[in-house]
Amino acid sequence: MIKNTVRKEFLQRRMSIQEEDLQQQTALIAANFRNLQLPPVNYLLSYNPLASRHEFDVSICEDILKEQNFVMRVAWPRIHLDLRDMEAVQVEKDGLFIKNKFNILEPIGGAIVPPASLDIIFVPLIAFDQRGYRVGYGKGYYDRYLAQCRPDTIKVGFSFFDAVEYIEDIDEFDVPLNFCITPHRKYEF
């Protein structure tokens, strides 16, 4: 399958999940994440999930990591549309946020966290394949950013669906995940 076909099919499938099922599957994903053996985390790059797109609520997994890593700091991405890149901005307890062009909340203030400081990144996705390659929303912000991170930075995706067998149009700029957590299993790549 090619990315555009996967993107269209899995967005439709995700949007068709009923609210009760969404809550049950979210709880299963969180339980699978809790059992993941991870090293200590100082910096996590997370994001604000879009409930309107039935994205997995990553804040649950942020809280799990905070229980295990008391000094962990959380950053969210801030997109630079003109440069087609993004940066990690530390989320402050009483910080201010603004919605960007894609209707995603971004921190207004906050310290910039260099890519080399990030220990774990929660990477948004629509679908993924058995090799760990993901299909996102098609703008490439995350793949360009992930290429700047340390090789040992752990990249985690969350999906309500199992892996597709193979995404055909992967290129040299695509960065695979280390883990993808679904309601029924943990994939490690």
N, CA and C atoms as an extended XYZ file, in Angstrom:
567
Properties=species:S:1:pos:R:3:atomname:S:1:resname:S:1:resid:I:1 pbc="F F F"
N         0.833       -1.183        0.000 N   MET     1
C         0.000        0.000        0.000 CA  MET     1
C         0.881        1.251        0.000 C   MET     1
N         0.401        2.292       -0.626 N   ILE     2
C         1.129        3.554       -0.616 CA  ILE     2
C         0.554        4.468        0.462 C   ILE     2
N         1.356        5.457        0.880 N   LYS     3
C         0.996        6.304        2.017 CA  LYS     3
C        -0.379        6.953        1.876 C   LYS     3
N        -0.673        7.524        0.709 N   ASN     4
C        -1.957        8.213        0.554 CA  ASN     4
C        -3.137        7.272        0.731 C   ASN     4
N        -3.022        6.059        0.239 N   THR     5
C        -4.090        5.068        0.389 CA  THR     5
C        -4.233        4.674        1.859 C   THR     5
N        -3.095        4.415        2.511 N   VAL     6
C        -3.098        4.053        3.928 CA  VAL     6
C        -3.692        5.194        4.746 C   VAL     6
N        -3.257        6.419        4.466 N   ARG     7
C        -3.727        7.596        5.215 CA  ARG     7
C        -5.245        7.716        5.112 C   ARG     7
N        -5.766        7.634        3.923 N   LYS     8
C        -7.212        7.789        3.722 CA  LYS     8
C        -7.987        6.670        4.424 C   LYS     8
N        -7.562        5.435        4.228 N   GLU     9
C        -8.269        4.287        4.803 CA  GLU     9
C        -8.256        4.320        6.323 C   GLU     9
N        -7.080        4.586        6.924 N   PHE    10
C        -6.978        4.513        8.376 CA  PHE    10
C        -7.576        5.732        9.076 C   PHE    10
N        -7.577        6.884        8.416 N   LEU    11
C        -8.296        8.027        8.992 CA  LEU    11
C        -9.790        7.717        9.064 C   LEU    11
N       -10.326        7.131        7.984 N   GLN    12
C       -11.748        6.761        7.983 CA  GLN    12
C       -12.035        5.719        9.060 C   GLN    12
N       -11.176        4.718        9.169 N   ARG    13
C       -11.373        3.678       10.185 CA  ARG    13
C       -11.329        4.271       11.594 C   ARG    13
N       -10.369        5.160       11.828 N   ARG    14
C       -10.237        5.764       13.160 CA  ARG    14
C       -11.444        6.637       13.490 C   ARG    14
N       -11.923        7.377       12.515 N   MET    15
C       -13.074        8.250       12.759 CA  MET    15
C       -14.354        7.452       12.988 C   MET    15
N       -14.382        6.210       12.554 N   SER    16
C       -15.597        5.400       12.726 CA  SER    16
C       -15.641        4.685       14.080 C   SER    16
N       -14.598        4.811       14.889 N   ILE    17
C       -14.597        4.187       16.216 CA  ILE    17
C       -15.601        4.923       17.099 C   ILE    17
N       -16.499        4.194       17.709 N   GLN    18
C       -17.481        4.777       18.614 CA  GLN    18
C       -16.802        5.214       19.914 C   GLN    18
N       -17.381        6.189       20.592 N   GLU    19
C       -16.775        6.777       21.788 CA  GLU    19
C       -16.476        5.738       22.868 C   GLU    19
N       -17.399        4.835       23.116 N   GLU    20
C       -17.182        3.814       24.143 CA  GLU    20
C       -16.003        2.912       23.782 C   GLU    20
N       -15.931        2.512       22.515 N   ASP    21
C       -14.812        1.691       22.049 CA  ASP    21
C       -13.495        2.465       22.128 C   ASP    21
N       -13.554        3.744       21.806 N   LEU    22
C       -12.367        4.589       21.863 CA  LEU    22
C       -11.810        4.618       23.285 C   LEU    22
N       -12.667        4.745       24.284 N   GLN    23
C       -12.230        4.766       25.681 CA  GLN    23
C       -11.643        3.421       26.097 C   GLN    23
N       -12.273        2.330       25.686 N   GLN    24
C       -11.765        0.998       26.032 CA  GLN    24
C       -10.399        0.751       25.385 C   GLN    24
N       -10.272        1.106       24.111 N   GLN    25
C        -9.011        0.890       23.416 CA  GLN    25
C        -7.908        1.787       23.971 C   GLN    25
N        -8.278        2.990       24.374 N   THR    26
C        -7.315        3.903       24.996 CA  THR    26
C        -6.767        3.292       26.284 C   THR    26
N        -7.642        2.711       27.104 N   ALA    27
C        -7.206        2.072       28.354 CA  ALA    27
C        -6.272        0.896       28.075 C   ALA    27
N        -6.554        0.122       27.033 N   LEU    28
C        -5.695       -1.016       26.684 CA  LEU    28
C        -4.318       -0.549       26.202 C   LEU    28
N        -4.301        0.499       25.403 N   ILE    29
C        -3.020        1.050       24.932 CA  ILE    29
C        -2.206        1.548       26.120 C   ILE    29
N        -2.851        2.265       27.032 N   ALA    30
C        -2.142        2.788       28.207 CA  ALA    30
C        -1.573        1.645       29.053 C   ALA    30
N        -2.333        0.570       29.220 N   ALA    31
C        -1.847       -0.584       29.996 CA  ALA    31
C        -0.640       -1.218       29.309 C   ALA    31
N        -0.662       -1.341       27.992 N   ASN    32
C         0.481       -1.893       27.261 CA  ASN    32
C         1.698       -0.975       27.374 C   ASN    32
N         1.466        0.341       27.332 N   PHE    33
C         2.578        1.285       27.475 CA  PHE    33
C         3.188        1.183       28.873 C   PHE    33
N         2.353        1.051       29.893 N   ARG    34
C         2.836        0.980       31.274 CA  ARG    34
C         3.816       -0.185       31.446 C   ARG    34
N         3.628       -1.262       30.703 N   ASN    35
C         4.485       -2.441       30.810 CA  ASN    35
C         5.757       -2.360       29.971 C   ASN    35
N         5.925       -1.277       29.243 N   LEU    36
C         7.115       -1.097       28.415 CA  LEU    36
C         8.313       -0.781       29.306 C   LEU    36
N         9.418       -1.456       29.088 N   GLN    37
C        10.648       -1.209       29.854 CA  GLN    37
C        11.432       -0.092       29.172 C   GLN    37
N        11.480        1.072       29.823 N   LEU    38
C        12.145        2.235       29.248 CA  LEU    38
C        13.242        2.728       30.183 C   LEU    38
N        14.282        3.337       29.625 N   PRO    39
C        15.332        3.917       30.476 CA  PRO    39
C        14.802        5.192       31.150 C   PRO    39
N        15.562        5.764       32.080 N   PRO    40
C        15.150        7.026       32.699 CA  PRO    40
C        14.948        8.122       31.646 C   PRO    40
N        13.978        8.976       31.907 N   VAL    41
C        13.614       10.027       30.948 CA  VAL    41
C        13.753       11.391       31.614 C   VAL    41
N        14.571       12.247       31.023 N   ASN    42
C        14.664       13.641       31.464 CA  ASN    42
C        13.762       14.535       30.625 C   ASN    42
N        13.762       14.315       29.301 N   TYR    43
C        12.948       15.130       28.398 CA  TYR    43
C        12.100       14.246       27.492 C   TYR    43
N        10.808       14.560       27.453 N   LEU    44
C         9.855       13.908       26.564 CA  LEU    44
C         9.304       14.945       25.607 C   LEU    44
N         9.323       14.645       24.325 N   LEU    45
C         8.596       15.465       23.353 CA  LEU    45
C         7.275       14.752       23.101 C   LEU    45
N         6.202       15.388       23.517 N   SER    46
C         4.866       14.842       23.338 CA  SER    46
C         4.109       15.776       22.383 C   SER    46
N         2.812       15.771       22.432 N   TYR    47
C         2.005       16.665       21.598 CA  TYR    47
C         0.590       16.711       22.150 C   TYR    47
N        -0.170       17.671       21.669 N   ASN    48
C        -1.569       17.796       22.062 CA  ASN    48
C        -2.413       17.039       21.038 C   ASN    48
N        -3.003       15.910       21.441 N   PRO    49
C        -3.777       15.118       20.468 CA  PRO    49
C        -5.081       15.811       20.082 C   PRO    49
N        -5.496       15.592       18.853 N   LEU    50
C        -6.746       16.170       18.361 CA  LEU    50
C        -7.891       15.191       18.576 C   LEU    50
N        -8.724       15.486       19.547 N   ALA    51
C        -9.894       14.635       19.811 CA  ALA    51
C       -10.816       14.598       18.602 C   ALA    51
N       -10.854       15.691       17.843 N   SER    52
C       -11.726       15.745       16.664 CA  SER    52
C       -11.292       14.757       15.580 C   SER    52
N       -10.057       14.286       15.647 N   ARG    53
C        -9.553       13.286       14.697 CA  ARG    53
C        -9.400       11.913       15.356 C   ARG    53
N        -9.940       11.782       16.556 N   HIS    54
C        -9.851       10.529       17.320 CA  HIS    54
C        -8.409       10.088       17.525 C   HIS    54
N        -7.507       11.050       17.741 N   GLU    55
C        -6.127       10.684       18.050 CA  GLU    55
C        -6.058       10.120       19.467 C   GLU    55
N        -5.143        9.202       19.677 N   PHE    56
C        -4.930        8.630       21.003 CA  PHE    56
C        -4.526        9.741       21.976 C   PHE    56
N        -5.070        9.714       23.183 N   ASP    57
C        -4.784       10.721       24.199 CA  ASP    57
C        -3.441       10.418       24.869 C   ASP    57
N        -2.374       10.981       24.315 N   VAL    58
C        -1.022       10.709       24.810 CA  VAL    58
C        -0.777       11.244       26.211 C   VAL    58
N        -1.630       12.143       26.696 N   SER    59
C        -1.418       12.693       28.040 CA  SER    59
C        -1.460       11.588       29.099 C   SER    59
N        -2.198       10.514       28.824 N   ILE    60
C        -2.247        9.375       29.745 CA  ILE    60
C        -0.858        8.753       29.879 C   ILE    60
N        -0.172        8.610       28.767 N   CYS    61
C         1.174        8.020       28.793 CA  CYS    61
C         2.208        9.018       29.321 C   CYS    61
N         1.973       10.319       29.116 N   GLU    62
C         2.826       11.325       29.766 CA  GLU    62
C         2.770       11.140       31.273 C   GLU    62
N         1.546       10.966       31.802 N   ASP    63
C         1.377       10.801       33.249 CA  ASP    63
C         2.062        9.528       33.759 C   ASP    63
N         1.982        8.455       32.969 N   ILE    64
C         2.666        7.213       33.354 CA  ILE    64
C         4.171        7.455       33.450 C   ILE    64
N         4.738        8.155       32.480 N   LEU    65
C         6.173        8.453       32.515 CA  LEU    65
C         6.523        9.364       33.685 C   LEU    65
N         5.638       10.322       33.996 N   LYS    66
C         5.898       11.229       35.128 CA  LYS    66
C         5.928       10.455       36.444 C   LYS    66
N         5.098        9.427       36.576 N   GLU    67
C         5.110        8.588       37.785 CA  GLU    67
C         6.465        7.899       37.952 C   GLU    67
N         7.084        7.557       36.839 N   GLN    68
C         8.344        6.810       36.858 CA  GLN    68
C         9.569        7.715       36.820 C   GLN    68
N         9.382        8.967       36.413 N   ASN    69
C        10.480        9.915       36.222 CA  ASN    69
C        10.070       11.264       36.804 C   ASN    69
N        10.311       11.449       38.097 N   PHE    70
C         9.782       12.622       38.807 CA  PHE    70
C        10.282       13.954       38.267 C   PHE    70
N        11.489       13.975       37.708 N   VAL    71
C        12.053       15.241       37.226 CA  VAL    71
C        11.873       15.424       35.715 C   VAL    71
N        11.112       14.549       35.096 N   MET    72
C        10.927       14.628       33.653 CA  MET    72
C        10.246       15.945       33.262 C   MET    72
N        10.743       16.525       32.181 N   ARG    73
C        10.133       17.724       31.613 CA  ARG    73
C         9.517       17.357       30.271 C   ARG    73
N         8.392       17.989       29.990 N   VAL    74
C         7.636       17.702       28.770 CA  VAL    74
C         7.718       18.898       27.836 C   VAL    74
N         7.941       18.593       26.564 N   ALA    75
C         7.918       19.620       25.516 CA  ALA    75
C         6.866       19.228       24.493 C   ALA    75
N         6.358       20.223       23.803 N   TRP    76
C         5.458       20.013       22.669 CA  TRP    76
C         6.076       20.679       21.443 C   TRP    76
N         5.701       20.234       20.263 N   PRO    77
C         6.259       20.849       19.060 CA  PRO    77
C         5.654       22.224       18.778 C   PRO    77
N         6.484       23.059       18.190 N   ARG    78
C         6.021       24.328       17.626 CA  ARG    78
C         6.482       24.319       16.170 C   ARG    78
N         5.532       24.460       15.273 N   ILE    79
C         5.777       24.358       13.833 CA  ILE    79
C         6.175       25.723       13.265 C   ILE    79
N         7.128       25.712       12.346 N   HIS    80
C         7.491       26.902       11.576 CA  HIS    80
C         7.067       26.622       10.136 C   HIS    80
N         5.893       27.117        9.768 N   LEU    81
C         5.333       26.814        8.444 CA  LEU    81
C         6.245       27.272        7.315 C   LEU    81
N         6.807       28.485        7.436 N   ASP    82
C         7.628       29.031        6.355 CA  ASP    82
C         8.913       28.230        6.152 C   ASP    82
N         9.447       27.649        7.220 N   LEU    83
C        10.684       26.874        7.121 CA  LEU    83
C        10.440       25.373        6.987 C   LEU    83
N         9.176       24.975        7.117 N   ARG    84
C         8.784       23.562        7.079 CA  ARG    84
C         9.565       22.732        8.096 C   ARG    84
N         9.709       23.301        9.301 N   ASP    85
C        10.358       22.553       10.366 CA  ASP    85
C         9.637       22.811       11.676 C   ASP    85
N        10.146       22.204       12.734 N   MET    86
C         9.544       22.378       14.047 CA  MET    86
C        10.624       22.382       15.103 C   MET    86
N        10.238       22.814       16.308 N   GLU    87
C        11.140       22.796       17.448 CA  GLU    87
C        10.368       22.283       18.652 C   GLU    87
N        11.100       21.789       19.635 N   ALA    88
C        10.495       21.304       20.883 CA  ALA    88
C        10.525       22.441       21.890 C   ALA    88
N         9.358       22.752       22.461 N   VAL    89
C         9.245       23.848       23.418 CA  VAL    89
C         8.740       23.275       24.737 C   VAL    89
N         9.481       23.558       25.808 N   GLN    90
C         9.090       23.034       27.118 CA  GLN    90
C         7.739       23.607       27.529 C   GLN    90
N         6.869       22.713       27.983 N   VAL    91
C         5.537       23.109       28.421 CA  VAL    91
C         5.630       23.561       29.874 C   VAL    91
N         5.188       24.786       30.131 N   GLU    92
C         5.188       25.347       31.478 CA  GLU    92
C         3.843       25.073       32.140 C   GLU    92
N         3.855       24.920       33.457 N   LYS    93
C         2.638       24.583       34.193 CA  LYS    93
C         1.491       25.545       33.889 C   LYS    93
N         1.760       26.840       33.914 N   ASP    94
C         0.724       27.838       33.641 CA  ASP    94
C         0.986       28.548       32.320 C   ASP    94
N         1.640       27.830       31.394 N   GLY    95
C         2.006       28.436       30.121 CA  GLY    95
C         0.807       28.718       29.229 C   GLY    95
N         1.030       29.561       28.248 N   LEU    96
C        -0.010       29.920       27.285 CA  LEU    96
C         0.191       29.122       25.996 C   LEU    96
N        -0.916       28.871       25.316 N   PHE    97
C        -0.897       28.096       24.085 CA  PHE    97
C        -1.700       28.819       23.013 C   PHE    97
N        -1.394       28.485       21.765 N   ILE    98
C        -2.131       29.033       20.631 CA  ILE    98
C        -2.342       27.911       19.628 C   ILE    98
N        -3.445       27.961       18.897 N   LYS    99
C        -3.683       26.964       17.848 CA  LYS    99
C        -2.981       27.400       16.578 C   LYS    99
N        -2.258       26.462       15.967 N   ASN   100
C        -1.575       26.769       14.710 CA  ASN   100
C        -2.524       26.568       13.519 C   ASN   100
N        -1.991       26.668       12.331 N   LYS   101
C        -2.777       26.539       11.099 CA  LYS   101
C        -3.514       25.196       11.015 C   LYS   101
N        -2.954       24.160       11.654 N   PHE   102
C        -3.550       22.826       11.604 CA  PHE   102
C        -4.472       22.559       12.795 C   PHE   102
N        -4.775       23.626       13.559 N   ASN   103
C        -5.678       23.540       14.709 CA  ASN   103
C        -5.067       22.766       15.882 C   ASN   103
N        -3.733       22.746       15.941 N   ILE   104
C        -3.001       22.028       16.991 CA  ILE   104
C        -2.457       23.048       17.990 C   ILE   104
N        -2.665       22.783       19.286 N   LEU   105
C        -2.146       23.682       20.316 CA  LEU   105
C        -0.630       23.621       20.364 C   LEU   105
N        -0.024       24.816       20.441 N   GLU   106
C         1.423       24.942       20.583 CA  GLU   106
C         1.731       25.890       21.738 C   GLU   106
N         2.817       25.650       22.459 N   PRO   107
C         3.209       26.596       23.518 CA  PRO   107
C         3.629       27.927       22.900 C   PRO   107
N         3.214       29.015       23.538 N   ILE   108
C         3.637       30.341       23.073 CA  ILE   108
C         5.028       30.652       23.615 C   ILE   108
N         5.218       30.448       24.911 N   GLY   109
C         6.520       30.686       25.525 CA  GLY   109
C         7.180       29.354       25.825 C   GLY   109
N         8.152       29.406       26.712 N   GLY   110
C         8.819       28.168       27.107 CA  GLY   110
C        10.188       28.040       26.466 C   GLY   110
N        11.059       27.353       27.162 N   ALA   111
C        12.426       27.154       26.688 CA  ALA   111
C        12.446       26.159       25.533 C   ALA   111
N        13.313       26.412       24.585 N   ILE   112
C        13.520       25.482       23.474 CA  ILE   112
C        14.380       24.325       23.987 C   ILE   112
N        13.934       23.106       23.715 N   VAL   113
C        14.692       21.919       24.102 CA  VAL   113
C        15.422       21.420       22.856 C   VAL   113
N        16.745       21.379       22.876 N   PRO   114
C        17.486       20.924       21.696 CA  PRO   114
C        17.160       19.459       21.372 C   PRO   114
N        17.133       19.095       20.090 N   PRO   115
C        16.832       17.709       19.716 CA  PRO   115
C        17.723       16.691       20.428 C   PRO   115
N        18.977       17.044       20.667 N   ALA   116
C        19.911       16.115       21.317 CA  ALA   116
C        19.569       15.865       22.785 C   ALA   116
N        18.712       16.678       23.387 N   SER   117
C        18.339       16.502       24.801 CA  SER   117
C        17.163       15.564       24.990 C   SER   117
N        16.453       15.262       23.931 N   LEU   118
C        15.234       14.459       24.058 CA  LEU   118
C        15.563       12.980       24.238 C   LEU   118
N        14.921       12.378       25.240 N   ASP   119
C        15.115       10.959       25.509 CA  ASP   119
C        14.043       10.107       24.835 C   ASP   119
N        12.809       10.610       24.830 N   ILE   120
C        11.688        9.900       24.223 CA  ILE   120
C        10.835       10.904       23.449 C   ILE   120
N        10.337       10.459       22.307 N   ILE   121
C         9.429       11.282       21.506 CA  ILE   121
C         8.178       10.469       21.221 C   ILE   121
N         7.023       11.034       21.553 N   PHE   122
C         5.742       10.466       21.149 CA  PHE   122
C         5.455       11.026       19.757 C   PHE   122
N         5.383       10.138       18.772 N   VAL   123
C         5.252       10.555       17.384 CA  VAL   123
C         3.825       10.294       16.908 C   VAL   123
N         3.116       11.339       16.484 N   PRO   124
C         1.752       11.116       15.997 CA  PRO   124
C         1.774       10.317       14.695 C   PRO   124
N         0.732        9.515       14.512 N   LEU   125
C         0.655        8.720       13.288 CA  LEU   125
C        -0.790        8.385       12.968 C   LEU   125
N        -0.990        7.978       11.752 N   ILE   126
C        -2.295        7.483       11.316 CA  ILE   126
C        -2.238        5.966       11.210 C   ILE   126
N        -1.111        5.455       10.713 N   ALA   127
C        -0.902        4.011       10.584 CA  ALA   127
C         0.599        3.764       10.566 C   ALA   127
N         0.983        2.486       10.644 N   PHE   128
C         2.395        2.126       10.620 CA  PHE   128
C         2.523        0.733       10.017 C   PHE   128
N         3.750        0.395        9.601 N   ASP   129
C         3.930       -0.939        9.023 CA  ASP   129
C         4.790       -1.813        9.935 C   ASP   129
N         4.997       -3.046        9.521 N   GLN   130
C         5.695       -4.023       10.358 CA  GLN   130
C         7.180       -3.733       10.521 C   GLN   130
N         7.683       -2.740        9.794 N   ARG   131
C         9.087       -2.340        9.950 CA  ARG   131
C         9.241       -1.124       10.854 C   ARG   131
N         8.105       -0.533       11.267 N   GLY   132
C         8.152        0.639       12.130 CA  GLY   132
C         8.018        1.956       11.403 C   GLY   132
N         7.828        1.913       10.107 N   TYR   133
C         7.615        3.160        9.371 CA  TYR   133
C         6.162        3.587        9.518 C   TYR   133
N         5.964        4.899        9.660 N   ARG   134
C         4.638        5.414        9.938 CA  ARG   134
C         4.108        6.255        8.789 C   ARG   134
N         2.807        6.393        8.790 N   VAL   135
C         2.142        7.340        7.905 CA  VAL   135
C         1.563        8.409        8.815 C   VAL   135
N         2.005        9.650        8.603 N   GLY   136
C         1.474       10.776        9.354 CA  GLY   136
C         0.490       11.542        8.492 C   GLY   136
N         0.440       12.831        8.720 N   TYR   137
C        -0.497       13.662        7.968 CA  TYR   137
C         0.088       14.184        6.664 C   TYR   137
N         1.345       13.845        6.374 N   GLY   138
C         1.890       14.098        5.054 CA  GLY   138
C         2.715       15.349        4.864 C   GLY   138
N         3.043       16.059        5.925 N   LYS   139
C         3.823       17.289        5.773 CA  LYS   139
C         5.317       17.088        6.038 C   LYS   139
N         5.696       15.992        6.708 N   GLY   140
C         7.102       15.673        6.914 CA  GLY   140
C         7.792       16.378        8.071 C   GLY   140
N         7.047       17.127        8.885 N   TYR   141
C         7.675       17.853        9.992 CA  TYR   141
C         8.411       16.918       10.941 C   TYR   141
N         7.757       15.843       11.331 N   TYR   142
C         8.377       14.944       12.308 CA  TYR   142
C         9.591       14.229       11.735 C   TYR   142
N         9.518       13.734       10.513 N   ASP   143
C        10.671       13.020        9.955 CA  ASP   143
C        11.884       13.936        9.857 C   ASP   143
N        11.682       15.180        9.453 N   ARG   144
C        12.812       16.116        9.399 CA  ARG   144
C        13.369       16.366       10.800 C   ARG   144
N        12.474       16.474       11.791 N   TYR   145
C        12.922       16.723       13.155 CA  TYR   145
C        13.629       15.500       13.745 C   TYR   145
N        13.044       14.325       13.558 N   LEU   146
C        13.627       13.098       14.120 CA  LEU   146
C        15.038       12.847       13.615 C   LEU   146
N        15.321       13.268       12.401 N   ALA   147
C        16.661       13.088       11.828 CA  ALA   147
C        17.715       13.890       12.600 C   ALA   147
N        17.286       14.911       13.359 N   GLN   148
C        18.214       15.747       14.137 CA  GLN   148
C        18.467       15.197       15.539 C   GLN   148
N        17.694       14.216       15.962 N   CYS   149
C        17.778       13.686       17.330 CA  CYS   149
C        18.899       12.660       17.462 C   CYS   149
N        19.251       12.370       18.709 N   ARG   150
C        20.268       11.353       18.969 CA  ARG   150
C        19.807       10.000       18.421 C   ARG   150
N        20.736        9.157       18.005 N   PRO   151
C        20.355        7.826       17.521 CA  PRO   151
C        19.646        6.985       18.577 C   PRO   151
N        19.937        7.230       19.869 N   ASP   152
C        19.311        6.438       20.930 CA  ASP   152
C        18.011        7.053       21.471 C   ASP   152
N        17.563        8.146       20.887 N   THR   153
C        16.276        8.719       21.284 CA  THR   153
C        15.183        7.723       20.912 C   THR   153
N        14.323        7.417       21.865 N   ILE   154
C        13.277        6.412       21.652 CA  ILE   154
C        12.051        7.078       21.051 C   ILE   154
N        11.608        6.533       19.930 N   LYS   155
C        10.461        7.065       19.204 CA  LYS   155
C         9.292        6.097       19.358 C   LYS   155
N         8.186        6.604       19.944 N   VAL   156
C         7.036        5.765       20.260 CA  VAL   156
C         5.807        6.305       19.543 C   VAL   156
N         5.094        5.407       18.876 N   GLY   157
C         3.817        5.749       18.270 CA  GLY   157
C         2.704        4.981       18.959 C   GLY   157
N         1.487        5.451       18.790 N   PHE   158
C         0.313        4.814       19.381 CA  PHE   158
C        -0.739        4.672       18.286 C   PHE   158
N        -1.343        3.492       18.214 N   SER   159
C        -2.341        3.252       17.171 CA  SER   159
C        -3.466        2.373       17.707 C   SER   159
N        -4.665        2.650       17.246 N   PHE   160
C        -5.811        1.804       17.592 CA  PHE   160
C        -5.850        0.544       16.723 C   PHE   160
N        -4.957        0.475       15.726 N   PHE   161
C        -4.956       -0.630       14.763 CA  PHE   161
C        -3.587       -1.295       14.722 C   PHE   161
N        -3.576       -2.563       14.313 N   ASP   162
C        -2.315       -3.274       14.134 CA  ASP   162
C        -1.588       -2.761       12.890 C   ASP   162
N        -0.342       -3.175       12.755 N   ALA   163
C         0.495       -2.744       11.641 CA  ALA   163
C        -0.042       -3.251       10.312 C   ALA   163
N         0.112       -2.406        9.278 N   VAL   164
C        -0.089       -2.892        7.921 CA  VAL   164
C         1.183       -3.649        7.552 C   VAL   164
N         1.096       -4.501        6.567 N   GLU   165
C         2.257       -5.323        6.250 CA  GLU   165
C         3.441       -4.499        5.766 C   GLU   165
N         3.194       -3.595        4.793 N   TYR   166
C         4.311       -2.926        4.142 CA  TYR   166
C         3.820       -1.629        3.509 C   TYR   166
N         4.482       -0.524        3.830 N   ILE   167
C         4.213        0.750        3.163 CA  ILE   167
C         5.252        0.884        2.065 C   ILE   167
N         4.786        0.958        0.835 N   GLU   168
C         5.673        0.876       -0.329 CA  GLU   168
C         6.536        2.105       -0.560 C   GLU   168
N         5.977        3.297       -0.368 N   ASP   169
C         6.684        4.505       -0.801 CA  ASP   169
C         7.463        5.189        0.331 C   ASP   169
N         8.173        4.383        1.117 N   ILE   170
C         9.089        4.914        2.133 CA  ILE   170
C        10.314        5.451        1.406 C   ILE   170
N        10.831        6.595        1.865 N   ASP   171
C        12.052        7.118        1.241 CA  ASP   171
C        13.138        7.322        2.293 C   ASP   171
N        14.278        7.857        1.864 N   GLU   172
C        15.432        7.978        2.755 CA  GLU   172
C        15.206        8.978        3.889 C   GLU   172
N        14.172        9.811        3.792 N   PHE   173
C        13.890       10.796        4.832 CA  PHE   173
C        12.973       10.255        5.923 C   PHE   173
N        12.329        9.120        5.694 N   ASP   174
C        11.426        8.538        6.681 CA  ASP   174
C        12.230        7.897        7.809 C   ASP   174
N        11.834        8.200        9.042 N   VAL   175
C        12.523        7.688       10.228 CA  VAL   175
C        11.588        6.694       10.916 C   VAL   175
N        12.044        5.459       11.118 N   PRO   176
C        11.168        4.464       11.749 CA  PRO   176
C        11.032        4.684       13.259 C   PRO   176
N         9.950        4.157       13.803 N   LEU   177
C         9.711        4.164       15.242 CA  LEU   177
C        10.556        3.085       15.899 C   LEU   177
N        10.734        3.188       17.211 N   ASN   178
C        11.306        2.095       17.996 CA  ASN   178
C        10.206        1.188       18.538 C   ASN   178
N         9.063        1.810       18.885 N   PHE   179
C         7.924        1.077       19.419 CA  PHE   179
C         6.628        1.659       18.850 C   PHE   179
N         5.642        0.804       18.699 N   CYS   180
C         4.279        1.269       18.463 CA  CYS   180
C         3.376        0.443       19.366 C   CYS   180
N         2.552        1.150       20.117 N   ILE   181
C         1.689        0.508       21.101 CA  ILE   181
C         0.257        0.516       20.579 C   ILE   181
N        -0.358       -0.652       20.563 N   THR   182
C        -1.747       -0.797       20.127 CA  THR   182
C        -2.550       -1.395       21.288 C   THR   182
N        -3.863       -1.500       21.146 N   PRO   183
C        -4.644       -2.108       22.229 CA  PRO   183
C        -4.269       -3.569       22.498 C   PRO   183
N        -3.752       -4.265       21.493 N   HIS   184
C        -3.549       -5.705       21.632 CA  HIS   184
C        -2.106       -6.150       21.711 C   HIS   184
N        -1.159       -5.233       21.404 N   ARG   185
C         0.246       -5.644       21.495 CA  ARG   185
C         1.188       -4.456       21.466 C   ARG   185
N         2.448       -4.750       21.802 N   LYS   186
C         3.529       -3.774       21.719 CA  LYS   186
C         4.442       -4.223       20.591 C   LYS   186
N         4.606       -3.377       19.607 N   TYR   187
C         5.533       -3.655       18.520 CA  TYR   187
C         6.878       -3.037       18.875 C   TYR   187
N         7.944       -3.793       18.664 N   GLU   188
C         9.288       -3.259       18.835 CA  GLU   188
C        10.028       -3.436       17.521 C   GLU   188
N        10.676       -2.371       17.076 N   PHE   189
C        11.349       -2.416       15.768 CA  PHE   189
C        12.854       -2.253       15.941 C   PHE   189
